[in-house]
Amino acid sequence: MIHRASRRGSIVALLAFFVPAAVIALLVARVWAGVRLSPWAKTIRVAIVPVGTGLTLGSAFTLARSGLEDPRSIVIAVATVGILVRTKLPVPVVLAGAGLLGAVLLGGGL
């Protein structure tokens, strides 16, 4: 049986998910504006790239392990990566298209 939250519960969950991250991002942006030209700021920017890359690849690996269950889902994933690598289409547009295609072809519903 599927349990669905009320509209109020959905709004609370949405705010609980996004507001803390938004507040932290705003605070960091405010501090960063004042120190972005200092030498250590460049070092931080260079050091964060591998961290972000590792987190992204780890997330992709985890999603792939749970989501690539049959040949159709694998074809959708490979095609999506191919489109992202070979074109300059916006990533959210490509991912949304892949998600819709998956929902239609794999019976996930909309």
KAFEN-V163756 format. One record per residue. N is the residue number from 1. RES is the residue in one letter. PHI is phi in degrees with one decimal (* if undefined). NEAR is the number of other ideal C-beta (glycine too) atoms within 12 Angstrom. Layout:
N;RES;PHI;NEAR  N;RES;PHI;NEAR
//
This chain:
1;M;*;3  2;I;-93.7;5  3;H;-102.3;6  4;R;-116.5;9  5;A;-78.4;12  6;S;-72.0;10  7;R;-60.7;10  8;R;-63.6;10  9;G;-64.0;13  10;S;-64.7;13  11;I;-66.6;14  12;V;-62.5;14  13;A;-63.4;15  14;L;-61.0;15  15;L;-65.3;15  16;A;-65.3;13  17;F;-80.9;12  18;F;-94.7;14  19;V;-63.0;15  20;P;-58.8;12  21;A;-64.8;14  22;A;-65.8;15  23;V;-64.3;13  24;I;-62.4;14  25;A;-61.6;14  26;L;-65.2;14  27;L;-65.0;14  28;V;-64.2;18  29;A;-62.7;14  30;R;-65.6;13  31;V;-67.8;15  32;W;-62.2;20  33;A;-58.1;13  34;G;-84.1;12  35;V;-120.6;17  36;R;-64.3;16  37;L;-93.1;11  38;S;-75.5;14  39;P;-61.0;11  40;W;-71.4;13  41;A;-66.1;18  42;K;-64.1;15  43;T;-61.5;12  44;I;-63.8;18  45;R;-60.1;18  46;V;-67.6;13  47;A;-73.2;14  48;I;-76.4;16  49;V;-56.9;14  50;P;-64.1;12  51;V;-64.5;14  52;G;-62.4;15  53;T;-64.3;13  54;G;-63.5;14  55;L;-64.0;14  56;T;-64.7;15  57;L;-65.1;14  58;G;-62.8;14  59;S;-64.7;15  60;A;-61.7;20  61;F;-62.7;15  62;T;-63.7;13  63;L;-65.1;19  64;A;-64.4;19  65;R;-62.0;13  66;S;-92.7;11  67;G;-104.6;22  68;L;-92.8;22  69;E;-102.9;17  70;D;-143.3;14  71;P;-58.9;12  72;R;-64.9;21  73;S;-67.7;26  74;I;-66.8;17  75;V;-62.7;18  76;I;-61.9;30  77;A;-64.6;29  78;V;-65.2;17  79;A;-63.5;22  80;T;-63.1;31  81;V;-61.7;20  82;G;-59.6;15  83;I;-64.1;21  84;L;-65.0;21  85;V;-76.2;13  86;R;-94.8;11  87;T;-124.3;15  88;K;-108.7;10  89;L;-64.7;17  90;P;-62.8;12  91;V;-55.7;17  92;P;-59.8;11  93;V;-66.9;16  94;V;-64.6;24  95;L;-66.5;22  96;A;-64.3;16  97;G;-62.5;21  98;A;-64.0;31  99;G;-64.4;23  100;L;-65.0;18  101;L;-60.4;22  102;G;-63.1;27  103;A;-62.9;17  104;V;-73.7;15  105;L;-74.8;18  106;L;-99.9;23  107;G;76.3;12  108;G;-75.9;17  109;G;76.5;11  110;L;-112.7;11
//
